[in-house]
Amino acid sequence: MSNIFVTNHTDKTHKDGYGGVFYVFEPNKTVEIPVEVARHIFGYGEDNKEPYLARLGWIVTSNDLDKGLEILAKWDLSTEPPKKNQSLSPLVERVPLPVKKAGGKVLQAVA
């Protein structure tokens, strides 16, 4: 039996359960759950997400499907745990060193 790592990137806590076990998905926290729980709650591995989005209360009619899918897109479901301390930006903005003046001449500091 494999597990799925679920990260909630919304601003709301979500509570849900399966088989008498309840899970709390807090914003920006990762929760490890069994794959059958991910399937039951989020429709993990299923092509048709509509019944799952309706059960979650994210859609009322099929006209709301796009809205529900937008909410679902804010959730990460992965077979691998997220990497800790991973920088979101690969580069830190570089700021030039201050210009020094020496006796009327402008000298550029060299890094």
Summary of the structure (lengths in Angstrom):
residues: 111
radius of gyration: 23.3
end to end distance: 54.4
largest distance: 79.2
contacts: 238
relative contact order: 0.17
helix: 23%
strand: 31%
